[in-house]
Amino acid sequence: MTPHEGPAPRKLQKRAYERELRRLQAELVALQQWVIATGERVCLVFEGRDAAGKGSAIKRITEYLNPRHARIVALPTPTDRERTQWYFQRYVEHLPAAGEIVLFDRSWYNRAGVERVMGFCTEQEYHRFLRQTPDFERMLVEDGMHLIKYWFSVSDSEQEARFRSRAQDPMRRWKLSPMDVESITRWEEYSRAKDAMFAATDLPGSRWVTVESEDKKRSRINVLHDILERIPWEYVEPAEIEIPERPAERDTAYVRPDRDEMLFAADVAASLERR
């Protein structure tokens, strides 16, 4: 993966972005209703460069989904016990059951990326991973799971600009880890690791879908649209919900507790009206 060539794509206009985002999010809600009704299983894998926009895309995908049937999986560093397990073991327990959509914010591909570049795994472990992954994913697909793998691509200059922006923003500084900073000086190493990963795992039935992410708004629209196109779903007529009328006769025996004895949050919002 080399830095992007040519001019950067024009930024998507905010109004057009928000209108299309809203439409796609409504479609995703309909897709989820189909997943729930049919008992399908959807597994979405998000990988890519640090600061490439994976997290913000996942946030827009799940924003209006029913959280009881949609989960984000972002696993921490493995424990001592997990390090002794079969590598895929701790990921298997997070795979979707019937009626679920699971989004992996980084996945088992940690081994092919950061673990490989930073020396967190041995040569033997790395090459075993590249051999086993196609079989592992083929079993998931053969079992009926919808597996889609997304790679978010961003140039070295745009990545650095986003890092610098995060470093200056106290609300987002937590997103910038020492590992992220070091990735700037290891750009080519990560590129070679990504190329080797694609060569071994970009296979029929579990292809990688690359999302150009120089403009985050464009990448979000494109990935939402791709999910809706790649999964063969259908509209499910929602069940009608009848809201009953309040009964004419109320329970006059009920007496509300004295409000003066209750603890309330201060109405600081009132001061905003006066301003």
Residue pairs with C-beta under 8 A, 6 or more apart in sequence:
1 153
1 190
1 191
1 194
1 195
2 191
3 155
3 156
3 157
4 153
4 154
4 155
4 158
4 212
4 214
8 155
8 158
8 214
8 215
9 212
9 214
9 215
9 218
10 215
11 215
11 217
12 215
12 217
12 218
12 221
14 217
17 217
17 220
17 221
20 221
21 60
21 220
21 221
21 224
24 221
24 224
24 225
24 228
25 60
25 63
25 64
25 224
26 64
27 224
27 228
28 61
28 64
28 65
28 224
28 227
28 228
29 64
29 65
30 233
30 235
30 236
31 227
31 228
31 231
31 233
32 65
32 66
32 69
32 70
32 101
33 236
33 238
34 40
34 233
34 234
34 235
34 236
35 41
35 42
35 69
35 99
35 100
35 101
35 233
36 66
36 69
36 99
37 99
37 236
38 99
38 236
39 98
39 99
40 98
40 99
40 144
40 146
40 233
41 95
41 96
41 97
41 98
41 99
41 100
41 144
41 145
41 146
42 96
42 100
42 101
42 102
42 145
42 146
42 148
42 231
43 95
43 96
43 102
43 104
43 140
43 145
43 146
43 147
43 148
44 61
44 101
44 102
44 103
44 104
44 148
44 150
44 227
45 104
45 107
45 109
45 147
45 148
45 149
45 150
46 54
46 57
46 58
46 103
46 104
46 105
46 106
46 107
46 150
46 152
47 54
47 106
47 107
47 109
47 113
47 149
47 150
47 151
47 152
48 54
48 150
48 151
48 152
48 153
48 154
48 211
48 213
49 152
49 153
49 154
49 159
49 183
49 190
50 159
50 163
50 179
50 180
50 183
51 154
51 159
51 162
51 163
51 166
51 175
51 180
52 152
52 153
52 154
52 159
52 213
53 152
53 154
53 213
53 216
53 219
53 220
54 105
54 106
54 150
54 152
55 105
55 175
56 216
56 220
57 152
57 211
57 216
57 219
57 220
57 223
57 224
58 72
58 103
58 105
60 220
60 224
61 103
61 223
61 224
61 227
62 70
62 72
62 103
65 101
69 99
69 100
69 101
70 100
70 101
70 102
70 103
71 94
71 96
71 100
71 101
71 102
71 103
72 102
72 103
72 105
73 91
73 94
73 102
73 103
73 104
73 105
73 107
74 104
74 105
74 106
75 90
75 91
75 94
75 106
78 90
82 89
82 90
87 108
87 111
87 125
87 128
87 129
87 132
88 108
88 132
88 136
91 104
91 107
91 108
94 102
94 104
95 102
95 140
95 145
96 102
96 145
108 129
108 133
108 136
109 197
109 201
111 121
111 125
111 126
111 129
112 126
112 129
112 130
112 133
112 193
112 194
112 196
112 197
112 200
112 201
113 190
113 193
113 194
113 197
114 120
114 179
115 121
115 126
116 126
116 193
117 186
117 189
117 190
117 193
118 179
118 182
121 129
130 196
130 197
130 200
130 201
131 200
133 200
133 201
134 200
134 201
134 203
134 206
137 147
137 201
137 203
137 205
137 206
138 205
138 206
140 147
140 206
141 147
141 205
141 206
146 230
146 231
147 206
148 209
148 226
148 227
148 230
148 231
149 206
149 207
149 208
149 209
150 208
150 209
150 210
150 211
150 223
150 226
151 194
151 198
151 208
151 209
151 210
151 211
152 211
152 213
152 219
153 210
153 211
153 212
153 213
154 162
154 213
154 214
155 214
156 184
156 187
158 214
159 183
159 184
160 184
163 176
163 180
163 181
163 184
165 172
166 172
166 173
166 175
166 176
167 173
167 176
183 190
198 208
201 208
202 208
209 226
209 230
211 219
211 222
211 223
211 226
212 218
212 219
212 222
213 219
